Amino acid sequence: SRPIVCARLRPIIEEDFRQANVVKAAPHVCVHFKKDGQTIKILHDDSTQKLFRMDYTFDVSATQTEVYNTVVRPIVQDVLRGCNGTVLAYGPTAAG
């Protein structure tokens, strides 16, 4: 089997503003999730864009439970049946 690749965009929190990680007056959203649930479009300041395709994408409205049930639960169930499984989550601590 192959690795499953997922991405979740977490909501902006007040701490982001305090640490100046985001600009409150940003003219536009630079990350867009396509309706197919698998494609992310990144817009750059110079009007270029890049598309990234994944197995699953989760926007800011996704809950931890939704992400777990969609991505992790099937892996845990396979492990309990005796298969090998790994979940690698990358992001800042407490990022959601």
C-alpha positions as a LaTeX table, in Angstrom:
\begin{tabular}{lrrr}
\hline
Residue & $x$ (\AA) & $y$ (\AA) & $z$ (\AA) \\
\hline
Ser1 & 0.00 & 0.00 & 0.00 \\
Arg2 & 1.05 & 3.61 & $-0.39$ \\
Pro3 & 1.15 & 6.47 & 2.10 \\
Ile4 & $-1.99$ & 8.54 & 2.49 \\
Val5 & $-1.34$ & 12.28 & 2.36 \\
Cys6 & $-3.72$ & 14.73 & 4.04 \\
Ala7 & $-3.68$ & 18.41 & 4.89 \\
Arg8 & $-5.65$ & 20.41 & 7.40 \\
Leu9 & $-5.73$ & 24.18 & 7.50 \\
Arg10 & $-6.38$ & 25.20 & 11.06 \\
Pro11 & $-8.38$ & 28.27 & 11.93 \\
Ile12 & $-6.50$ & 31.48 & 12.67 \\
Ile13 & $-6.43$ & 32.07 & 16.40 \\
Glu14 & $-5.83$ & 35.22 & 18.42 \\
Glu15 & $-2.32$ & 34.02 & 19.30 \\
Asp16 & $-1.40$ & 34.27 & 15.61 \\
Phe17 & $-2.19$ & 37.98 & 15.68 \\
Arg18 & $-0.25$ & 38.53 & 18.92 \\
Gln19 & 2.81 & 36.78 & 17.49 \\
Ala20 & 2.42 & 38.59 & 14.14 \\
Asn21 & 2.15 & 35.30 & 12.25 \\
Val22 & $-0.66$ & 36.74 & 10.15 \\
Val23 & $-1.61$ & 40.18 & 9.01 \\
Lys24 & $-5.12$ & 41.25 & 10.03 \\
Ala25 & $-5.51$ & 43.36 & 6.92 \\
Ala26 & $-4.47$ & 40.63 & 4.48 \\
Pro27 & $-6.06$ & 41.51 & 1.13 \\
His28 & $-7.05$ & 37.98 & 0.28 \\
Val29 & $-6.98$ & 34.37 & 1.38 \\
Cys30 & $-3.98$ & 32.66 & $-0.16$ \\
Val31 & $-4.99$ & 29.02 & 0.51 \\
His32 & $-8.08$ & 27.66 & $-1.20$ \\
Phe33 & $-9.58$ & 24.18 & $-0.93$ \\
Lys34 & $-11.26$ & 22.92 & $-4.09$ \\
Lys35 & $-14.62$ & 21.20 & $-3.77$ \\
Asp36 & $-13.17$ & 17.85 & $-4.83$ \\
Gly37 & $-11.81$ & 17.44 & $-1.27$ \\
Gln38 & $-8.36$ & 16.62 & $-2.61$ \\
Thr39 & $-6.87$ & 19.76 & $-4.12$ \\
Ile40 & $-5.33$ & 22.80 & $-2.45$ \\
Lys41 & $-4.54$ & 25.94 & $-4.41$ \\
Ile42 & $-1.87$ & 28.31 & $-3.07$ \\
Leu43 & $-1.90$ & 31.85 & $-4.42$ \\
His44 & 1.29 & 33.90 & $-4.33$ \\
Asp45 & 1.70 & 37.68 & $-4.20$ \\
Asp46 & 2.95 & 37.73 & $-7.78$ \\
Ser47 & $-0.36$ & 36.25 & $-9.00$ \\
Thr48 & 1.10 & 32.80 & $-9.57$ \\
Gln49 & $-0.56$ & 29.75 & $-8.14$ \\
Lys50 & 0.36 & 26.18 & $-7.31$ \\
Leu51 & $-1.96$ & 23.20 & $-7.01$ \\
Phe52 & $-1.35$ & 20.32 & $-4.62$ \\
Arg53 & $-3.36$ & 17.10 & $-4.77$ \\
Met54 & $-3.80$ & 14.93 & $-1.70$ \\
Asp55 & $-5.93$ & 12.04 & $-0.55$ \\
Tyr56 & $-7.90$ & 14.24 & 1.85 \\
Thr57 & $-8.04$ & 17.94 & 2.63 \\
Phe58 & $-9.68$ & 19.58 & 5.62 \\
Asp59 & $-10.49$ & 23.27 & 5.78 \\
Val60 & $-10.82$ & 25.45 & 8.89 \\
Ser61 & $-14.29$ & 24.06 & 9.64 \\
Ala62 & $-13.01$ & 20.50 & 10.12 \\
Thr63 & $-13.04$ & 19.12 & 13.64 \\
Gln64 & $-10.43$ & 16.93 & 15.28 \\
Thr65 & $-13.02$ & 14.15 & 15.36 \\
Glu66 & $-13.67$ & 14.46 & 11.63 \\
Val67 & $-9.95$ & 14.30 & 10.83 \\
Tyr68 & $-9.47$ & 11.32 & 13.16 \\
Asn69 & $-12.45$ & 9.36 & 11.83 \\
Thr70 & $-11.49$ & 9.97 & 8.20 \\
Val71 & $-7.74$ & 9.45 & 8.36 \\
Val72 & $-6.58$ & 7.79 & 11.56 \\
Arg73 & $-9.40$ & 5.43 & 12.57 \\
Pro74 & $-8.93$ & 3.11 & 9.54 \\
Ile75 & $-5.20$ & 2.85 & 10.31 \\
Val76 & $-5.87$ & 2.06 & 13.98 \\
Gln77 & $-8.38$ & $-0.61$ & 12.95 \\
Asp78 & $-5.80$ & $-2.19$ & 10.62 \\
Val79 & $-3.20$ & $-2.18$ & 13.42 \\
Leu80 & $-5.67$ & $-3.93$ & 15.74 \\
Arg81 & $-6.08$ & $-6.60$ & 13.03 \\
Gly82 & $-2.32$ & $-7.17$ & 13.01 \\
Cys83 & $-1.16$ & $-4.92$ & 10.18 \\
Asn84 & 1.56 & $-2.30$ & 10.49 \\
Gly85 & 0.48 & 1.31 & 10.53 \\
Thr86 & 1.99 & 4.73 & 11.12 \\
Val87 & 0.45 & 8.15 & 11.54 \\
Leu88 & 2.79 & 11.10 & 11.16 \\
Ala89 & 1.28 & 14.44 & 12.07 \\
Tyr90 & 3.33 & 17.56 & 11.45 \\
Gly91 & 2.57 & 21.04 & 12.65 \\
Pro92 & 3.19 & 23.45 & 15.49 \\
Thr93 & 2.41 & 22.18 & 18.96 \\
Ala94 & $-1.27$ & 22.70 & 19.83 \\
Ala95 & $-2.02$ & 23.78 & 16.26 \\
Gly96 & $-5.08$ & 21.53 & 16.15 \\
\hline
\end{tabular}
